[in-house]
């Protein structure tokens, strides 16, 4: 078996290490920071605990599959709570929010109350989303597209016409074909933001996202998303992988066209050369290509990166708040009236920070009492902004760059007004902000992107990238910036794609799960 260096200790790097170590490889993860997690970070302050990255546990089937590959289960590793309702939406100019639940009958009734006939059409919409999800899981998501024959199979060929329409028609137009009310269109279109783009730019294939929140349901791991990261790290170590922190990789060694090592710098600034048989970079792909590889080994030109879409940036605001906030659920979304203009300010040719913004609020303390001290609440606010590090960096208790703090102040005022919490700002006792500049400097995120390259058509599926480098042998990629894409479930799948490649498996579906031996009672 091979000696493997994994660059980056986010969930993709940890999952890659776990799967490869399970297969018998000698694996070491090199993480630049003093702890693992990457974008899925955690911040503790004065009894408050904040997730500083992912906060939606969707696609439980993908998590369960990974855990089963490692000989365990999500139930054994995590204390998962199903959120009911899954989330709440406030609409600008309207006093009554809309609560969404993962129940076909209840969702249909809620849609019907807003638009006659919409309940029945939602049933058809979710049927289509479910069918598309199954097709994606079986043929696309666990596919690195290195073998064209994986797509020339009857289930795909029979649906070529429909797939073509779903790829070429934007999501917003697909939704508009079934729903007239702007509120319903926004609820079904907003998941495009989870994919780093807008409803007008995302292919309508991604209407499958509604299956995850309105059919599968939304879950939360008690203790926060750090529990997910810790579980994957624990499984990696249990399988035999080593995890080295405070080890910033500065280069990938390429010899005779093959990856043969890495150089990392420790916390004291000392450089260490490590010889390996292959390298898996779970770092940002742009950083890997432009900072870790020698120029002659790069697969993309500077011009191609300039044409690429980095997805949105974000200003994150973590607030410890005195008193209760029943107006907000665990997940709450605030949608502006000028929907299209709002997205255009983030993704358009002349980007600027939207005000007001369509933003997201997580109140983890609604489900997890350990997230805040007694008598207090924990809020995490995400404000989508252009991917531009010049917007600035955040700080603690108002100490960030002025532009970032202004965005945070505006978000707090917006939540206060829309959700009916007029004294929200006065009740804040802990505050921290994170800006696009932090994403760039702390996570090596290209252009300060918060999520990764947008899932527009030219950056989806086989157009997104490859698991194996096209220019350097024995170099592989994992994480949100390569296939299959953005989000914790996709990062787990990207790790599995590396494991499949090293096994020589070229099929389109997930790896077979090991049999669970049951001990007779």
C-alpha positions as CSV (number, residue, x, y, z in Angstrom):
1,X,0.0,0.0,0.0
2,X,1.0,3.6,-0.5
3,X,2.3,6.4,1.8
4,X,-0.2,9.2,1.5
5,X,0.0,12.8,2.5
6,X,-3.4,14.6,2.8
7,X,-3.2,18.4,2.7
8,X,-5.9,20.0,4.8
9,X,-7.8,18.8,7.9
10,X,-11.3,19.9,6.9
11,X,-14.0,17.3,6.6
12,X,-12.9,16.2,3.1
13,X,-9.3,15.7,4.2
14,X,-10.3,13.8,7.3
15,X,-12.8,11.6,5.5
16,X,-10.2,10.9,2.8
17,X,-7.7,9.9,5.5
18,X,-10.3,7.6,7.1
19,X,-11.2,5.8,3.9
20,X,-7.7,5.4,2.7
21,X,-6.4,4.2,6.1
22,X,-9.2,1.7,6.2
23,X,-8.0,0.4,2.9
24,X,-4.6,-0.1,4.3
25,X,-2.7,3.0,3.2
26,X,-0.3,4.8,5.5
27,X,-1.9,8.2,5.7
28,X,-0.9,11.4,7.4
29,X,-3.1,14.6,7.4
30,X,-1.3,17.9,7.5
31,X,-3.4,20.7,8.9
32,X,-2.1,24.3,9.1
33,X,-4.1,25.3,12.1
34,X,-4.0,24.1,15.7
35,X,-7.2,22.1,15.2
36,X,-9.0,20.3,12.4
37,X,-12.3,21.3,10.7
38,X,-11.5,23.8,8.1
39,X,-14.6,25.8,7.2
40,X,-16.5,23.8,9.9
41,X,-14.9,25.7,12.7
42,X,-16.0,26.5,16.3
43,X,-15.6,29.5,18.5
44,X,-16.2,29.5,22.3
45,X,-16.6,32.7,24.3
46,X,-18.0,33.3,27.8
47,X,-20.2,30.2,27.9
48,X,-21.4,30.5,24.3
49,X,-20.5,28.0,21.6
50,X,-20.7,28.9,17.9
51,X,-20.4,26.9,14.8
52,X,-18.5,29.2,12.4
53,X,-19.3,27.4,9.2
54,X,-21.8,24.7,8.1
55,X,-25.0,24.6,10.1
56,X,-27.5,22.6,8.0
57,X,-27.4,18.8,8.3
58,X,-29.0,17.8,5.1
59,X,-28.7,14.6,2.9
60,X,-28.6,12.2,5.9
61,X,-28.3,9.3,3.5
62,X,-24.8,10.5,2.4
63,X,-23.6,10.8,6.1
64,X,-25.0,7.4,6.9
65,X,-23.3,5.8,3.9
66,X,-19.9,7.2,5.0
67,X,-20.3,6.0,8.5
68,X,-21.3,2.6,7.3
69,X,-18.2,2.4,5.1
70,X,-16.2,3.0,8.3
71,X,-18.1,0.2,10.1
72,X,-20.4,2.4,12.2
73,X,-23.5,4.5,11.8
74,X,-24.6,8.1,12.2
75,X,-26.7,7.0,15.2
76,X,-23.6,5.6,16.9
77,X,-21.5,8.6,16.3
78,X,-23.9,11.5,16.6
79,X,-26.9,12.6,18.6
80,X,-29.1,13.8,15.8
81,X,-32.3,15.8,16.3
82,X,-34.9,16.3,13.6
83,X,-36.0,19.9,13.5
84,X,-39.7,20.5,13.3
85,X,-40.4,22.9,11.7
86,X,-37.3,22.7,9.6
87,X,-37.0,26.4,9.2
88,X,-38.9,29.7,9.2
89,X,-39.0,32.4,6.5
90,X,-39.7,36.1,6.9
91,X,-40.6,38.1,3.8
92,X,-39.9,41.8,3.5
93,X,-43.1,43.8,3.9
94,X,-45.1,41.0,5.4
95,X,-45.7,40.4,9.1
96,X,-46.5,36.7,9.1
97,X,-43.6,34.3,8.6
98,X,-43.9,30.9,6.8
99,X,-42.8,27.8,8.7
100,X,-41.7,24.8,6.5
101,X,-41.9,21.2,7.6
102,X,-40.7,18.0,6.1
103,X,-44.2,16.6,5.6
104,X,-45.8,16.5,2.2
105,X,-49.3,17.0,3.5
106,X,-48.5,19.9,5.7
107,X,-46.2,21.6,3.1
108,X,-48.9,21.2,0.5
109,X,-51.5,22.8,2.8
110,X,-49.1,25.7,3.5
111,X,-48.5,26.3,-0.2
112,X,-52.2,25.9,-1.0
113,X,-53.1,28.6,1.6
114,X,-50.9,31.0,-0.2
115,X,-51.7,30.1,-3.8
116,X,-54.8,28.0,-4.8
117,X,-53.6,24.9,-6.7
118,X,-50.0,25.2,-5.4
119,X,-50.4,22.3,-3.0
120,X,-51.0,19.8,-5.8
121,X,-48.2,21.3,-7.9
122,X,-45.8,21.1,-4.9
123,X,-46.5,17.3,-4.8
124,X,-45.5,17.0,-8.5
125,X,-42.5,19.3,-7.9
126,X,-41.2,17.2,-5.0
127,X,-41.9,13.9,-6.9
128,X,-39.6,15.3,-9.6
129,X,-37.0,16.4,-7.1
130,X,-37.0,13.0,-5.5
131,X,-36.6,11.2,-8.8
132,X,-33.8,13.6,-9.8
133,X,-32.1,13.0,-6.4
134,X,-32.1,9.3,-6.9
135,X,-30.7,9.6,-10.4
136,X,-28.0,11.9,-9.1
137,X,-27.0,9.6,-6.3
138,X,-26.9,6.6,-8.5
139,X,-25.1,8.1,-11.5
140,X,-23.7,11.5,-11.0
141,X,-22.6,12.5,-7.5
142,X,-20.4,9.4,-6.8
143,X,-18.9,9.7,-10.3
144,X,-15.6,11.4,-11.1
145,X,-16.5,11.2,-14.9
146,X,-13.2,9.7,-15.8
147,X,-15.1,7.0,-17.7
148,X,-17.7,8.2,-20.2
149,X,-19.3,4.8,-20.2
150,X,-20.7,5.4,-16.7
151,X,-23.2,7.7,-18.3
152,X,-24.2,5.4,-21.2
153,X,-26.5,3.3,-19.1
154,X,-30.3,2.8,-19.6
155,X,-31.5,4.9,-16.6
156,X,-29.6,7.9,-17.9
157,X,-30.2,7.4,-21.6
158,X,-33.9,7.1,-21.0
159,X,-33.9,10.5,-19.4
160,X,-31.6,12.3,-21.7
161,X,-34.3,14.7,-23.0
162,X,-35.4,15.6,-19.5
163,X,-31.9,15.9,-18.2
164,X,-31.0,18.2,-21.1
165,X,-33.9,20.5,-20.2
166,X,-33.0,20.5,-16.5
167,X,-29.4,21.4,-17.3
168,X,-30.2,24.2,-19.8
169,X,-33.2,25.8,-18.0
170,X,-32.4,28.1,-15.0
171,X,-33.9,27.1,-11.7
172,X,-36.0,30.3,-11.4
173,X,-37.8,29.7,-14.7
174,X,-38.4,26.1,-13.8
175,X,-40.0,27.1,-10.6
176,X,-42.0,29.9,-12.3
177,X,-43.6,27.3,-14.5
178,X,-45.4,25.8,-11.5
179,X,-45.8,28.7,-9.0
180,X,-46.9,32.3,-9.3
181,X,-46.6,33.7,-5.8
182,X,-43.2,35.3,-5.1
183,X,-43.0,33.8,-1.6
184,X,-43.3,30.2,-2.9
185,X,-40.8,30.9,-5.7
186,X,-38.3,32.2,-3.2
187,X,-38.7,29.3,-0.8
188,X,-38.0,26.9,-3.7
189,X,-35.3,29.0,-5.3
190,X,-33.2,29.9,-2.3
191,X,-31.4,26.5,-2.0
192,X,-29.4,27.7,-5.0
193,X,-27.4,29.8,-2.5
194,X,-26.3,26.5,-0.8
195,X,-24.8,25.8,-4.2
196,X,-22.9,29.1,-4.3
197,X,-25.1,30.8,-6.9
198,X,-28.5,32.4,-7.7
199,X,-31.8,30.8,-8.8
200,X,-31.3,32.5,-12.2
201,X,-27.9,31.0,-12.8
202,X,-28.3,27.5,-11.2
203,X,-29.4,24.8,-13.6
204,X,-32.9,23.5,-12.8
205,X,-31.4,20.1,-12.2
206,X,-30.8,21.5,-8.7
207,X,-34.5,21.6,-7.9
208,X,-33.5,18.3,-6.3
209,X,-32.4,20.4,-3.3
210,X,-36.0,20.7,-2.2
211,X,-36.2,17.0,-1.7
212,X,-33.6,17.3,1.1
213,X,-35.4,20.0,3.2
214,X,-39.0,19.3,2.4
215,X,-38.9,15.5,2.2
216,X,-35.9,14.1,4.0
217,X,-36.0,16.9,6.7
218,X,-33.5,19.0,8.5
219,X,-31.4,17.6,11.3
220,X,-29.0,19.0,13.9
221,X,-26.1,17.2,15.7
222,X,-26.4,18.0,19.4
223,X,-23.1,19.7,20.5
224,X,-22.9,21.4,17.1
225,X,-21.2,20.6,13.8
226,X,-17.9,20.1,15.7
227,X,-19.3,16.8,16.7
228,X,-19.4,15.8,13.0
229,X,-15.8,16.8,12.5
230,X,-14.6,15.1,15.7
231,X,-16.4,11.9,14.7
232,X,-14.7,11.8,11.3
233,X,-11.3,12.6,12.9
234,X,-11.9,9.9,15.5
235,X,-12.7,7.3,12.8
236,X,-9.6,8.3,10.8
237,X,-7.3,7.8,13.8
238,X,-9.1,4.6,14.6
239,X,-8.4,3.3,11.1
240,X,-4.7,4.2,11.6
241,X,-4.3,7.7,10.1
242,X,-2.1,10.3,11.7
243,X,-3.3,13.9,12.0
244,X,-0.6,16.5,12.4
245,X,-1.8,20.1,13.3
246,X,0.2,23.3,13.1
247,X,1.7,21.9,9.9
248,X,1.2,24.4,7.1
249,X,2.0,22.8,3.7
250,X,4.0,25.2,1.6
251,X,4.6,23.1,-1.5
252,X,3.9,19.7,-3.2
253,X,7.0,18.1,-4.5
254,X,6.8,17.0,-8.1
255,X,9.4,14.7,-9.6
256,X,9.3,13.4,-13.1
257,X,5.7,14.4,-13.4
258,X,4.5,12.7,-10.3
259,X,3.7,13.9,-6.7
260,X,6.4,12.6,-4.5
261,X,6.1,14.6,-1.3
262,X,5.2,17.8,0.5
263,X,7.0,20.5,2.5
264,X,5.3,21.8,5.6
265,X,6.3,24.4,8.2
266,X,5.6,23.8,11.9
267,X,4.5,26.4,14.5
268,X,8.2,27.4,15.1
269,X,8.8,28.1,11.4
270,X,10.9,25.1,10.8
271,X,10.5,23.4,7.4
272,X,10.0,19.7,7.0
273,X,10.3,17.6,3.8
274,X,8.1,14.5,3.7
275,X,8.5,11.8,1.0
276,X,5.3,10.0,0.0
277,X,3.9,7.9,-2.8
278,X,0.9,10.1,-3.5
279,X,-0.7,13.4,-2.4
280,X,-4.3,14.2,-1.8
281,X,-4.9,18.0,-1.6
282,X,-8.1,18.8,0.2
283,X,-7.1,22.5,0.2
284,X,-8.8,25.1,-2.0
285,X,-8.1,24.0,-5.6
286,X,-7.0,27.5,-6.6
287,X,-4.5,27.6,-3.7
288,X,-3.2,24.1,-4.6
289,X,-2.7,25.0,-8.2
290,X,-1.2,28.5,-7.7
291,X,0.6,28.3,-4.4
292,X,1.6,24.6,-3.8
293,X,2.4,23.3,-7.3
294,X,5.3,24.5,-9.5
295,X,4.1,26.6,-12.4
296,X,4.8,23.9,-15.0
297,X,2.6,21.5,-13.1
298,X,-0.6,23.6,-13.0
299,X,-3.6,22.5,-15.0
300,X,-5.3,25.8,-15.3
301,X,-4.1,29.2,-16.6
302,X,-4.6,32.5,-14.8
303,X,-7.0,33.5,-17.6
304,X,-9.2,30.5,-16.9
305,X,-9.4,31.4,-13.2
306,X,-10.4,34.9,-14.1
307,X,-13.3,33.6,-16.1
308,X,-14.4,31.3,-13.3
309,X,-17.2,32.1,-10.8
310,X,-16.0,31.9,-7.2
311,X,-19.5,31.8,-5.7
312,X,-20.5,34.3,-2.9
313,X,-18.5,35.7,-0.1
314,X,-20.1,36.1,3.3
315,X,-20.0,38.2,6.4
316,X,-20.6,36.0,9.4
317,X,-21.9,37.4,12.7
318,X,-21.9,35.5,15.9
319,X,-24.0,37.0,18.7
320,X,-24.5,36.0,22.3
321,X,-27.8,37.5,23.3
322,X,-29.4,38.0,26.7
323,X,-32.9,36.7,27.1
324,X,-35.1,34.5,24.9
325,X,-35.7,34.9,21.2
326,X,-38.8,32.8,20.4
327,X,-39.4,34.8,17.3
328,X,-36.6,32.9,15.6
329,X,-36.5,29.1,15.0
330,X,-33.3,27.0,14.8
331,X,-33.1,28.1,11.2
332,X,-34.6,31.4,10.0
333,X,-34.3,33.0,6.6
334,X,-35.1,36.7,5.7
335,X,-36.0,37.3,2.0
336,X,-36.0,40.7,0.5
337,X,-38.6,42.0,-1.9
338,X,-36.1,43.0,-4.6
339,X,-35.1,39.3,-5.0
340,X,-33.4,39.5,-8.4
341,X,-31.7,42.8,-7.7
342,X,-30.4,41.4,-4.4
343,X,-28.7,38.5,-6.2
344,X,-27.4,40.8,-8.9
345,X,-25.6,42.8,-6.4
346,X,-23.8,39.7,-5.1
347,X,-23.2,37.9,-8.4
348,X,-23.5,40.6,-11.1
349,X,-20.9,42.4,-13.2
350,X,-20.9,45.4,-10.8
351,X,-21.0,43.7,-7.4
352,X,-21.8,45.5,-4.2
353,X,-23.1,44.6,-0.7
354,X,-26.9,44.4,-0.7
355,X,-28.8,46.4,1.9
356,X,-31.2,45.0,3.0
357,X,-29.9,41.5,2.3
358,X,-31.6,38.1,2.0
359,X,-29.8,36.6,5.0
360,X,-29.8,33.5,7.2
361,X,-30.0,33.2,11.0
362,X,-29.2,30.1,13.0
363,X,-30.4,30.0,16.7
364,X,-28.7,26.7,17.8
365,X,-29.7,27.4,21.4
366,X,-33.3,26.7,20.3
367,X,-32.4,23.0,20.1
368,X,-29.1,22.7,22.0
369,X,-29.1,24.3,25.5
370,X,-25.3,23.8,25.7
371,X,-24.8,26.4,22.9
372,X,-25.5,29.3,25.3
373,X,-25.5,30.0,29.1
374,X,-28.8,29.8,30.9
375,X,-31.0,32.8,30.1
376,X,-29.2,33.5,26.8
377,X,-29.4,32.7,23.1
378,X,-26.8,31.9,20.5
379,X,-27.2,33.5,17.0
380,X,-25.2,32.8,13.9
381,X,-25.9,35.2,11.0
382,X,-24.8,34.8,7.4
383,X,-25.0,37.7,5.1
384,X,-24.2,36.8,1.5
385,X,-21.9,39.4,-0.1
386,X,-19.7,39.5,-3.2
387,X,-16.5,37.3,-3.1
388,X,-14.1,40.1,-2.5
389,X,-11.4,40.1,0.3
390,X,-11.3,43.9,0.1
391,X,-14.7,44.0,1.9
392,X,-12.5,43.3,4.9
393,X,-11.9,41.1,7.9
394,X,-13.9,40.7,11.1
395,X,-13.1,40.9,14.7
396,X,-14.4,40.5,18.3
397,X,-16.7,43.0,20.0
398,X,-16.8,45.3,17.0
399,X,-13.1,45.2,16.4
400,X,-13.3,44.1,12.7
401,X,-12.8,46.3,9.7
402,X,-15.4,49.1,9.6
403,X,-17.0,47.8,6.4
404,X,-17.6,44.4,7.9
405,X,-18.9,45.8,11.2
406,X,-21.4,48.0,9.2
407,X,-22.7,45.0,7.4
408,X,-23.1,43.2,10.8
409,X,-24.9,46.3,12.3
410,X,-27.3,46.4,9.4
411,X,-28.1,42.7,9.7
412,X,-28.8,43.0,13.4
413,X,-31.1,45.9,12.7
414,X,-32.8,44.0,9.9
415,X,-33.4,41.0,12.1
416,X,-34.7,43.2,14.9
417,X,-37.2,44.9,12.6
418,X,-38.4,41.9,10.5
419,X,-38.7,39.4,13.4
420,X,-40.1,41.8,15.9
421,X,-37.1,42.0,18.4
422,X,-36.7,45.8,18.7
423,X,-34.1,45.6,21.5
424,X,-31.9,43.0,19.9
425,X,-28.8,45.2,19.5
426,X,-29.0,46.2,23.2
427,X,-29.2,42.6,24.3
428,X,-26.0,41.5,22.6
429,X,-23.3,40.5,25.1
430,X,-20.9,38.7,22.9
431,X,-20.1,39.5,19.3
432,X,-17.7,38.3,16.6
433,X,-17.6,38.9,12.9
434,X,-15.8,37.1,10.0
435,X,-15.4,38.7,6.6
436,X,-14.2,37.6,3.2
437,X,-10.7,38.7,4.1
438,X,-10.7,36.1,6.8
439,X,-11.8,33.4,4.4
440,X,-8.9,34.3,2.1
441,X,-6.2,34.6,4.8
442,X,-7.3,31.8,7.2
443,X,-8.6,29.2,4.7
444,X,-6.8,30.1,1.5
445,X,-10.2,30.6,0.0
446,X,-10.0,31.9,-3.6
447,X,-11.2,35.5,-3.7
448,X,-12.5,35.1,-0.2
449,X,-15.4,32.8,-1.3
450,X,-17.4,31.4,1.6
451,X,-18.5,28.2,0.0
452,X,-16.5,27.4,-3.1
453,X,-16.9,27.8,-6.9
454,X,-20.5,28.3,-7.9
455,X,-22.6,25.5,-9.2
456,X,-23.4,27.2,-12.5
457,X,-23.6,24.9,-15.5
458,X,-20.0,25.4,-16.6
459,X,-18.8,24.5,-13.1
460,X,-21.0,21.4,-12.4
461,X,-20.6,17.7,-12.8
462,X,-17.8,16.8,-15.3
463,X,-17.2,20.5,-16.0
464,X,-16.3,21.1,-12.3
465,X,-13.0,19.3,-12.3
466,X,-11.5,15.8,-11.7
467,X,-10.6,13.8,-8.7
468,X,-7.2,13.0,-10.2
469,X,-4.9,15.8,-11.5
470,X,-4.6,15.9,-15.3
471,X,-1.0,17.2,-15.1
472,X,0.6,15.4,-12.1
473,X,0.5,11.7,-11.6
474,X,-0.4,10.5,-8.1
475,X,-2.0,13.8,-7.2
476,X,-5.7,13.8,-6.2
477,X,-8.1,16.5,-5.1
478,X,-10.9,16.4,-2.5
479,X,-13.2,19.1,-1.0
480,X,-15.8,21.6,-2.0
481,X,-13.7,23.1,-4.8
482,X,-13.7,19.9,-6.9
483,X,-16.2,17.2,-7.8
484,X,-19.0,16.8,-6.8
485,X,-19.1,20.2,-5.1
486,X,-20.2,22.4,-2.2
487,X,-21.4,21.2,1.3
488,X,-20.4,18.7,3.9
489,X,-22.2,15.8,2.1
490,X,-20.4,16.6,-1.1
491,X,-17.1,16.8,0.7
492,X,-17.7,13.3,2.1
493,X,-18.4,12.1,-1.5
494,X,-15.3,13.7,-2.8
495,X,-13.3,11.7,-0.3
496,X,-15.0,8.5,-1.5
497,X,-14.1,9.4,-5.1
498,X,-10.4,9.5,-4.1
499,X,-10.8,6.1,-2.4
500,X,-12.5,4.7,-5.5
501,X,-9.8,6.0,-7.8
502,X,-7.1,4.3,-5.7
503,X,-9.0,1.1,-5.7
504,X,-9.4,1.3,-9.5
505,X,-13.2,1.5,-9.2
506,X,-14.6,3.4,-12.1
507,X,-18.3,2.9,-11.5
508,X,-20.8,5.7,-11.1
509,X,-22.3,4.7,-7.8
510,X,-21.2,4.7,-4.2
511,X,-18.8,2.0,-2.9
512,X,-20.4,-1.1,-1.4
513,X,-20.9,-0.9,2.3
514,X,-19.3,-3.7,4.4
515,X,-21.7,-6.3,5.8
516,X,-22.6,-5.8,9.4
517,X,-22.3,-9.0,11.3
518,X,-25.0,-9.4,13.9
519,X,-24.3,-11.3,17.0
520,X,-27.2,-13.7,17.9
521,X,-29.1,-12.7,21.0
